[in-house]
Amino acid sequence: MNAIRIVGIVLIVGGLVGFFTGGFNFTKESTAAKIGPLELTVKEKQSVNIPQWLSIGAAVAGALMLVAGTRKS
């Protein structure tokens, strides 16, 4: 299996996952203040939305790469 086919499969899977989940959430922890031995930390929930056009584009590009990798073999 050559590299083009592997990248194509990864793009297809990533595009489908992005399309069906729509994004992901994570918690970011940062130091708000540090006074001597005391430290105040803040946890912020952040979300990243993945546009549907980007997910579909990645899946289509992966399919094209998969077909191109098959034709060269």
C-alpha positions in Angstrom: 0.0 0.0 0.0 1.6 3.2 -1.1 1.6 6.6 0.7 -1.1 8.2 -1.5 -3.6 5.5 -0.7 -2.9 5.7 3.0 -3.3 9.5 3.0 -6.6 9.0 1.0 -8.0 6.6 3.6 -7.0 8.9 6.4 -8.7 11.9 4.7 -11.9 9.8 4.1 -12.1 8.7 7.7 -11.3 12.2 9.1 -13.8 13.8 6.8 -16.6 11.4 7.9 -15.7 11.8 11.6 -15.7 15.6 11.2 -19.0 15.5 9.3 -20.9 13.3 11.9 -19.4 14.8 15.1 -19.4 18.5 14.0 -16.5 19.4 16.2 -14.9 18.7 19.5 -14.6 20.2 23.0 -11.6 20.6 25.3 -10.8 22.2 28.6 -7.9 24.7 28.8 -6.3 25.4 32.1 -4.4 28.6 32.6 -2.9 30.5 35.5 -4.8 33.7 36.3 -2.7 35.0 39.2 0.3 33.9 41.2 0.8 35.6 44.5 3.7 34.1 46.5 3.0 30.4 47.1 -0.7 30.8 46.1 -1.7 30.2 42.5 -5.1 30.8 41.0 -6.0 28.6 38.0 -8.9 29.0 35.7 -10.4 26.2 33.6 -12.1 27.3 30.4 -14.2 25.0 28.2 -13.6 25.7 24.6 -15.2 24.2 21.5 -13.9 23.9 17.9 -16.5 23.5 15.2 -15.6 21.8 12.0 -17.5 23.2 9.0 -19.5 20.6 7.0 -18.0 21.8 3.7 -14.5 21.1 5.0 -15.5 17.6 6.1 -17.1 16.8 2.8 -14.1 18.3 0.9 -11.7 16.1 2.9 -13.7 13.0 2.2 -13.9 13.8 -1.6 -10.2 14.6 -1.7 -9.4 11.3 0.1 -11.6 9.4 -2.4 -9.8 11.1 -5.3 -6.4 10.2 -3.8 -7.5 6.6 -3.3 -8.6 6.3 -6.9 -5.3 8.0 -8.1 -3.3 5.6 -5.9 -5.1 2.6 -7.4 -4.6 3.6 -11.0 -0.8 4.1 -10.6 -0.4 0.6 -9.1 
